[in-house]
Amino acid sequence: MIRVLLVDDQALIRSGFRALLDLEDDIEVVAEAADGATGVELARTHLPDIALIDIQMPVVDGIEATRRIAADPALAGVHVVILTNYGLDEYVFDALRAGAAGFLVKDIVPEDFLHAVRVAARGDALLAPSITRKLINRYVAQPPPAAGSTGPGTGLEGLTGREREAVVLVAQGLSNDEIADRMVISPLTAKTHVNRAMTKLRARDRAQLVVLAYESGLVAPGRG
């Protein structure tokens, strides 16, 4: 059973998502909150698999709520998915940096919404390759680090060559199957490389792996 926490200050939005989720046999809404502070407390109480969190809320906004959940070792199993409107895209990268596993736009069609919840519950990053590339192109477009720099204390030195290659491909928005094709290995081996890199770099999920790859200088915007 996938346990979901809904955090949004709009009761109508929460009730709409809940109505969809309650129809599914494998999904259960365990709690709702109208602000980020309450959402974090309910996450600690109920330990949901997924926390669907709005960005703009009173008391504590979604980015800070995400940061608090990601920083709490007791909540390591909680995957935060940010709920956003198209007009709030500028906040998405900040949310990923804070520890979100991905994001959904609020006008998503029901079938895609339910699929997304299940994807996030598996621990996969909720970022389609096209969305990953869009985020990278728009929000990570900053001067690259000096040549050869990988940033202090990133842990990249602990990666094998193949793991580094896999991280670069993840940062380019490739799925495990696409990484396998590019590296001429099996999808299972590709997934193993990615998972080992996540463990070594202490990334909660693939979304954080993308952030780390760019912030460390392993991948530069516009390169690759």
N, C-alpha and C positions, 0 to 999 in steps of 0.2 A: 504494500500500500504506500503510495506517494503522499506524504504529509505536506500540506501547503499553508503558509502564513500569508495573508493579504494585508498590505500596508499602503493605504491611500486615504487622503483626507476627503475624497468625494465618495459619499455613501452609495451613490448610484453606480459608480465604477466598480466598487467592491461587490455590490449585490449582483451586478452583471457577470463579473468573473466567477463569483461563487455559484451562480445558477448554472453556468457551463460546467464547472468542476464537479458539482454535486451529482451530475448526471452520469459521471464516469465511475465504474466499479473499482478502478484501481487508484483513485485519487480521493483524498479527504482534506477538506479545509479545516484546520485545527484551531484557527483563531484569526481575528481581524483587528486592525488598529488604524486610527485616524491620524497618527503622527509618528515620526521616527523614533522618538524616545520610548513610547509605549511599544512600538514594534520590536525594538531591541530587547526589552524586558520579556515580551511574549516569546521571542526566539529562544531566550534562555529557559523559559518555563516549559515550552512545548517541543523544543529541538526539532523543528520541521526539516524536511529534506530541501524544500524550496521556500524562499522568502521573496515574494513579488512585491517590490518596493517602488513607490512613486518617487520622483526626484524632488518636486516642489511641495513641501508640506510644512505645517507650523511646528514650533518647538524645536525639532531636529529634522533637517532635510534628509532626503534619501541618500545623498553622498556621504554625509556624516554617519548616518545609521549603518550604511554599508561598511564604512571604515571601522566602526565599533564592533560589528559582527565579525569582520575579517581578523580583527586583532585579538579576539577572545578565543583561546585554545579550546574552550569547552564547546564552541560553535563551529569547529572545523568542518563538520559534516553538513553545515547549512550553506546551500548554494543560493546566492543572491542574484535575482534577475530584476533589472531596473525597468520600470514602466515609464515610458516617455511619450510625449507628443512630437510630431515632426518638427515643430518649432523649437524644441529644446535640444537639438542635436549637439549643440556646443558643450553640453554637460556630459555627454556619453563617455568621452575618453577619461574625464575626471572620475567617473563612476568605475570604469574598468581599472584605473590606477588604484582606486580605493579598495578594490577586491571583488567587484561584481563579476559574475560568471558570464554575463551577457546582458542583452536588453531586448525589450519588445516595444513596439509602438502600440498605442492603445486602440487603434482602429484595425488591428490584425483580425483576419477572418477566424471564426471559431475553430475550424479544423487545424489551422496553423498554430493557434494558441495552445491547443491541447497537445499537439505534437511537440511544441517547444517546451512545455512543462515536463514532458517525459524525457526529452533530450537532456535538459538541465539536470533532472534527477539522476541520470546515469553518470553525471560528472563531466559530460562533454560541454565544451564552450558553446554558448548559444550565439554564435556569430557565423553566419553563412560566409563563405569566401568573398562574395561580392560586398557584403557589409564590412568585413574586415578590411578589404582594400579601400573602401570609401573612408573608413575611420582613419586608416593610415595616411591616405593622401591628404585628408583635410585637417586632421588634428595633430599629426605628428610631424608636420612640415616645419621643422626647425633646423638651425644650423647643425650639421653632424659633428660628433666629437672629432678630435684630432686623429689623423690616420693611425691605425693600429691600437687606438685606445679602446678598452672595453669597460672602463669605469671602475672605481675602487670598490673592492669587496663584493663583486657581483656573483662570484662563484663560478664564472664561466670557465676558469682554468681547470675545474674539476670535470668538465665534460669531455667525452671522447670526440674524435673528429666526426664520427657519424651522428652523434647526438647533437653536436653544434650544427651540422648540416640540416638535421631534422628541425631544430629550433628556427633556423633561418626560413625554412619552407613553411612552417607554421605561421611565422610572422608575415609571410607573403600571402596568407589566406588559403593555403592548400589544406584539403582534407587528408585523412590518413591514407585513403586509397590513392589520392593524387601524389602524396609524398612517396608512397611505395613505387608508383610508376616512375617518378623522377629519380629515385635512388636505386631503382632496379632491385627491389626487395619485396617481400610479402607484406600485405597490409598488417599482419600481426607483428612482424618485426618492426615496421614503421611505428606502430602504436607503442611497442616496447621502448624504442628510442625516445619517443616523445614523453612517455611516462617516467622514464629514468631521468630525463632532463628536468622534468617538473619536480621530481623528488630532490635532486641535487640542488636545484635553484630555489627550492621551497616555494614554488608557485602553486597556488591553490587549484588552478585549472589552466586550460589553454589560453583563455583570455589574458590572464596575468603573464603568461609566457610571452604573448605578443608584446605587452607593455614592456616587460623586462628586456626583450630583444632590442627594442628601439632605444630605451633609456640607457642601456649599457653600451650602445654603439656597435653591437654585433651586426645589426642591420641599420642602414641609414635611409631616411626617407628618400624615395626616388631611385634607390639603388636596388638591383635584383629584379 
